[in-house]
Every structure is written in C-alpha cells, then in structure tokens.
Amino acid sequence: MRISVVGCGYLGAVHAASMAELGHEVVGVDVDRSRTAALNAARAPFFEPGFEELLASALASGRLRFSTDIADARDAVVHFVCVGTPQKRGEYAADLRYVEAAVESLLEVLDPGDLVVGKSTVPVGTAARLADIVSGKVPGAMLAWNPEFLREGFAVQDTLHPDRLVYGLPNSADADTARARLDEVYAAIVAAGTPQVVTDYATAEMVKTAANSFLATKISFINAMAELCEATGADVKLLADAIGYDDRIGRKFLNAGLGFGGGCLPKDIRAFMARAGELGADQALTFLREVDNINMRRRIRMVELAREVCDGSLLGKRVAVLGAAFKPDSDDIRDSPALNVAAQLQLQGAVVRVTDPAAIDNSRRLWPQLDYADTPEEAAERADAVLVSTEWTQYRELDPVAFGRVVKQKRVLDGRNALDRDAWETAGWTYRALGRRAG
C-alpha cells in the first residue's frame, strides 16, 4: 500500500520505517527540515535500540523516504497522524494544535476513499470532531483511531510485534471499509495472530490514557508503600517481591524509587484528569492527583536522603549522578526525575556531575547549568556520594570494589533499587535506597 506518516518524531519515524519493513511504500512528512534530512541520510535523530538499523534497511529498499512537503503524500491512500500532544503550558490539558494542523494539512491531498488514521494520544472526543472535519471537507474520506503503545527502548519490537491492535472506527457504513484497510496495512501482524480490539472512537482514545494511568498508579502505589516502609522499618523491595507473587498483582512496575517521568505518563494522566473535568466526571479521576503527588514527592525525598547520607549538609559535597534519561535505553529527558533531582542537589550547594550513556547531549542543551561527565568513573572522581538515578545495565553491572577506588566516600544512593545491595555493602559501601532500612 501507499502510506504517508505525518509527524516524524519518535513515534512517526519508527512507524514509517516499520511500515516500509512490512512492505508498504511510505513517505514520512515533517516540517523540521533538519530532521527529515537526517532521516533520509539514515541518521536517527534520537536514541532507540534497533531503530537506526531498521531505518537504513527501509531506505535501502527504496520503499521509504522523508519530505517536508505535504504534497508528497498525495498518492497515499492511508495517512497516519503521529504528531505530539504535549501538556499545555500552565495547565493540565493536552495541546492539540499539532494534531489539528496535521489533519488540516492532509485535507489538501486527501481523495474520497482515503483513510486518515490517528495514532497520537488525544483526549476523548477528539477523533469524532476531526472525523467531521475530514468528511466535511473531503466527502468519502474516512478517519480511524489506532492508538500507539510504544515503550521507549522497545519501540521497534512494539511496532512490528505489538501485543494488540486497537481500531477505533466510525459509527457508520464506513466502518467495515476502514477496518479492511487497516487489516491490509497490518496484514503480517494480523496473520501472526495478534489480538484485535475493534471499537468506537471514544474507547480507542481512552485505551492509551487508561493504560498509562494504571501503570502510573501501580508505580505510585509501591512508592507510597516505600514511604510507609521508611516510617515502620520495613523493606519495600521484599514487600514488592511478596505481593508480586500474587498473579492478580504481578511484580512488574513494583520497583520503588524515583518514580516515573518521560513524555507520556506524566502528561497523559494530567490530560486525562483535565478532560474528565471538562466532561463533568472529574470525581472519577481525583485519585490520579494523588498518584501525581506521590510521584513528585519521591524526588524531594531523594534529595533529603542524599543530605542525610552526606552528614546533614549538601554544601560543598561532591555528588555523582549516574543517569540523566528518565529510563534506560533511551535519550529522552522529558520530565526526567534524574535531572530534576540533580538540579535540586546543586541548588542546595552540592557539586554535581551527571553522566548517561545516551542522554548527555540532550541534557546539556536543556540543563546547561549542570556539569557532565562521559563515564561513571569520571563523574564519581572524589565523590562524597553516588546516586544511581537511571537503571542502565552499565550501572547495575558496575564492580563496587573497583568503583570504590574512584570515590572519596563509599556512599551509594540506589534511586531505582537496582543494585545488588549485598555486593555493594560487602565492598565497603554505605547503601541507602528509598523504602529500605539503612545498613
């Protein structure tokens, strides 16, 4: 099929390359000339394992190209909208201007029978409104909503081998045609037996935000338990292990620590609350406000813990922060707990050095006031304390004996409960983590 992908950031670029990998002819369209130039040269503008290889393969096949001209999408019959929906400045609601602009631009190239497919995460009610615009301007053109469920670090796998496909279809005679078109796009994925959920616009729009809200709630739940563990002397890691054996609960996302960040969970739960308020159903999601509050408190508590470890004062203390990205296997620093904590430590007088395997360049651009190092050893030279703030494999596998020769004081703050506590304490380190007793 001939496919266009409007918006070639993280979501759109991965989707475009993946659609070409599935055998379609794809043009990715984006207003950012430097981004399209990099993509056409097989240079990934972000860090994502496996993506650069996929991009190079798709370009070499001749089935993929990128452009800044929406007119290049004219021959496509399916048009994916993959632009961002950031949080509005000064409020919780999602900013839909990029989605609206993308759909508006597509009106110039749509033909009757074409299908516009939204993948962006939007407030419920958006798809129905956009569908009216599309069919009103181009009679016979259709709109479907097909939410994405990408995990950063696993985006290629999640696109080519998703755990489900969700189709939000119009409540009209076009529904069967739209579904058949999507099944054709995803033919190889459907043939592999991937579960499909075929539903209305509103349900499809809610799936991503409901899923993210559930995950955020689970993370904040265990972090709330960490607060209680600190008050009672219990151990949150053992508590998580114990309740995680219950298959109704499960162990995933029960790792207490600095909490969640990134470009999805924080803004999605806030937009969910905002939209519920607009619909008069705000009481249904008031619990998400506390989920958000618990998450932000973890950052404050980590700074307090660092002060405790540094004998009651951070003034002049050298602190190495291992990790800048909000999660491992990513260079995404949006709403990064690691950088937020690093900045707070510096404001309280600490001499902070930050390192990360992938996110240093992004961090330098947005947080130039911090000092950076290329390696953990460089960051930790003569450090009074080391904070592991992103659970990169490189940091989990550090040799505590060799690493101990670099620092001034063997004091480690495990911000993700990711280290082998026994190994570090055996090597002479003072080990502290949120929700766990001091050694």
N, C-alpha and C positions, 0 to 999 in steps of 0.2 A: 504494500500500500504506500501511497504518498502521504507523508505525515509532516506537519510543522509543529515545532515546540517553541512557544513564545515565552521568553524568560530563560536565560541560560546561566543562572547562578548554580548553586549546589544541586538543587532538585532538578532543574531543567537540563543542565549539562549531562548529568548522569542518565536522565530519562532519554534524552536524544541519542546518546551513544548506545544505550541498551536497546532502543527500538531499531537502530541500524543493525545491531548484533542479531536481532530477531529476523532480519532480512528485509526490513522496510527501507524505503528511500526517505531520508529525513533531512529537513532543513531546520536548524535552530536559529531563532531570531532574537536579537537582544540590542538594546540601544547603546550599550557600552562597547565602543569600538576596540578598546584595548583587550577586553575580554574575548570578543569574537576573534580577534587576531591571534590571541594566544591559543584559543581552542582550535582554530584552523591549522595552527602550527604544531598541534598535538602536545601543547603545554597546558597542564591542568592549572587553573588559577586558584586552586585550593588543594589541601592535602586530604586524600581519601584513598585508602589501600585498594589497589587493583584498578582504579579509575583511569590512570594515565595509560596503562596497557590496553584497556578496553577502548579508550579514545583513539589511540594510534591504530588499532586494528580496524575500527569502524571507518576512520578516514581513509585508510589504505584500501578498503573495499570499494570506495567510490560511492557508498550509499549515504554518506554523512557530510554535511557542510554547514557552515555558520555564516550568518549575514546580519547586517544592521537594517536591511530594507524589508519591510513587511510585504512588499510586492513579490518577494521571492517565495512567499508562502501561497501564492495564488493557485498553483497546481495541486496543492494538497487537498485531500478530502476529509482528513481528520486533523484537528488543530488542538493541541494540548496547551493549556494555560498553566504555567509553572512559576509565576512571579511570587514575590514575598508578600506577606501580610504582617508587617511589624506592628508593635504596640504604638498607638497614637501618643504623641508627646503630651505629657501632663494628664493622661487619663488611661483607663484600663482597656478601652475598646480597641479593636483591630483597625488598622489603617488600610482601607480597601482601594485607595487611589490607583495602585499599580495594577490590581486585578481589573478595575474598571477601564483603565487606559489600555490594557492588553486586549480586552474584548472590543473596545471601541476601535482599535486599530485593525482588528480582524474583520470588522464589518466592511472594510474596503476591499477585501479579497474573497469573501465568502460567496459561494454559489448555493442555489437551492439543492438540498440533499446533503450538504456538508454537515459535519458533526464537530461542534466545539466541546472540548472535554476539560472541565476544571479539575486541577489536581491540588491547587493551593488550599490551605486551611482557612476557611472563612466562617463567619457567624451564620447560624441557621437562618434561612430566608434569603440569602444572597443569590443562590442558584435560581430560584423562581423569578426573582427580579431580573437577573441577567438573561434568563430564557425569554422573557417577554421582550427585552430589547433586541435580542438576536432575531427572533421570529418576526418582530415588528418591522425591522429594517431589511431583513432578507427572508421573505416568505419561503418556507420549505427547509430552511436551515434549522438544525436541532442543537440542543445543549444537553449534556450529561455531566454528572459529577462523579469523579473517580478518585477518591482521596488517596494520598500517599502515606506510607507507613515506614519511611526510611529511618534506620538507625545510623547515626554518623559512625563511621568505621566499618559499616556493613552495607553501605548504600547499593553497591553493585549487586551483591547477593540478594538484597531485599527487593530489587527491581526485577531481576531475571528469575528469581526463585521466591516469590512472595508467599507468605503464609495464608493469604486470602486476597481475593479481588472483590472490591465493593463497587457496584454500579448504582448510582442514583439516577433514575430515569424519569422522563416527563410523564405526567398523568394524561396521556393522550395516545392516539393511534401511532405516534412516532416511537413509542417505547420499544416495540419489537424491532424496528429498524435500527434504532440506536444500540440496542443490546447486540444485535447481529454484527454491527460494525465494530463494537468493542471486542466481541469474541474473535473477530477476524484479526484485529490488532494483536490480541494476546493469544493467538491460536496455539502456539507452542506451550505457553503456560497453562492454558485451559486443558490441552491434551495431556499434560503431566498430572492431571487430577487435582489441581489447586482448587480449594473450596471457593465458591462464589456466593456473594450475598447481593441479591438484586432487590432494590428497594426504591423508595421515593427520594426526592431531593433532600428533604429535611433530615431524614435518618442518615443518609450518606454524609451530609455535612457534619452531623454530630458525632460520627464514629471516631474521627481522629481526636477531637477535643475531649470526648468521653474517655477514650483510651489513655490520653496523656494525663487527664485529671485523676484517673485511677492510679496510674503509676506514681504521680506526684504525691497522692495520698498515702500510698504504701511507703514511699521513701520518708515522708514526714512522720508517719506513724512510728517507724523504728527510731527516728531521731527524737521523737517525743519520749519514747522508751529510754533512749540514751540519757535524757535529762533526768528521768526518774532513777536510772541506774546510778548516776552520779550522786543523787541525793541519798540513796539507800546502800551504796556499796556493792550493788550487783554488777554483773558483767554483760554488756549489751550484745557482744558477739556470741557468747554462749546462749543467751536468751534467744537471739535470732536463729541460731542452729536448732534449738529445741522446738520453737514454734514452727520453724520451716519444714520439719518432718511431716507436719500435718498437710496432706495434699490439697486441702481446701485453701491453704495459705501459700505454701511454697516458699523456697528460700531466696528466689530471685528478687532483686530490688529491696532486700532487707539488710543492706550494709550501711550501718550508721556512719556518719561522718559529716563532711562539709555541706552535704545536700546537693540539690540539683541546680543546674544553670543551663546555658545554651540558648539557642534561638527558638526553641519550641515550647518546652514545658512551662517556663515562667509566663511567657506572653499568652500562651494558649489558655491556661487556667484563668488568667485575668480577663481575657476576651470572653471566655465562657461566662464568667460572673457578670460582666458588663451586658452581654446580650440577654442573659436571664433577667436582669433588671429592666431592660427595655421591654421585655415581654410580660412583665409583671409577675415573674416567677423567681424573683431574686432570693426568696427564703429557701428555695430548694438547694441553692449552692452556697449558702453562707459558710458552710464548713470549709470551703476552699480558701476562704480568707485566713482561717487559722492554719491551714496547710501551708499557705504562703508565708505566714508569720513565723511558723516553726522553722521553715527552711532558711529564712533570713537570720533568725536567732543563732543558727549554727555558726555563722561567720563571726558573729560577735563573740560567741563562746570560745571559738578557736583563738581569737586574739587574747582573750582573758587567760586561756590555758597557756599560751606562749609566755605571757607575762609571769604566770606562776612558775613556770619552768625556769625562767630567767631571773629567779630570785626576787620577784616582786617588781621589777622595773625593766622596761624595754629600752630605756635611754642609753644609746651608745652600744647596744648589744648587736652583734652580727648574726643575722638570721638568713639561712639559705632556704629558698622556697623551690622545691622540686615539682614543677608542673605549672603551666600557665593556661593551657586549654581547659575547657570545662569538663572534658572527659578524655580518656586515652584514645589513640588512633584518630586524632582529629587536630586541625589547627584552628578550630572555632573558639574564639574567646568571648563571644557574646554572653553577657551576664555571668562571667566566669567567677565562681567562688574563690578560686585560687588567686586571681589578680585582685579581687576585692579585699581579701584578707591581707595580701602583700602590701597593698596601699595603706590599709589601716595600721599595719605594723610600722610602716615608715612614718606615718603621721604621729605615732606615739614615740618616735625617737629612735627606732631600730634602724640599723644599717642593713638594708635588704638587698639580696641578689637573687634574681629569678632565672631559672633555666627551664627549657622544654625542648623535646626532640623535634617538634614541628611548628610550634606557635610563637617562636621568638620574634619573627619579622612582624607578624600581626600585632603582637604585644608592644613592640617598640613604637609602632605607628600610633596606637591608641592610648598607651600608658607610658609616654616618654619620660615621665618623672621617676620611673623605676630604673634600677640598674640590672643589667642582664649578663648572663654567662652562657658559654656554649656547652659546658659539661657539668654534671653534678659535682665533680671534684673541684672545678673552678669556682662554682657557686658556694661551695662549703668550705673553702680555704679559710682557716682560722675562725670558723663559725662558733658562736655560743649555743646555737640550736639549729636543727634541721627540721623543716616542715615538709612532709610528703603530702602535696595537695592534689595531685592528679595521679591515678594509679597506673601509670605507664609500666609495661613489663620491665623496662630498663631499670626502673626504680625498685620494683618488687624484688628484682634479682641482684641488687647491689650486695656486695660482700661486706657485711658490717665490720669485719676485722680490718680489711684494707681501707675501707672508708673512714674508719675511726682514726687512721693516721693523719687524715687531712684536717680534721676539725680541731678547734681549741677545746671545746667541751663536748663530751659524748652524750648529747641530749637530742632525742628524736621525737617529733610530734607526728604521729601517724594519722593524718587528716582523713584517710579513707579506710582505716582498719584493714590495710592491705599487706602489711609486713608480717613476717614470722617473728612474733614477739619474743619467743624463747631464744631464737638465734641472735637477735639484737641484744637482749639482756645478757646472754652468755658472753657476748663480745664486749661487755662492759658499758653498754649504753643505758641511760635512763630512758625508759619508754613511756610515753603518755599518748592516750587516744581518747576521743570523745566517747563517754559512756563506759569507760573501763577503769578499773582501780589502778592507782599508782603502784608501781612495783615496790 
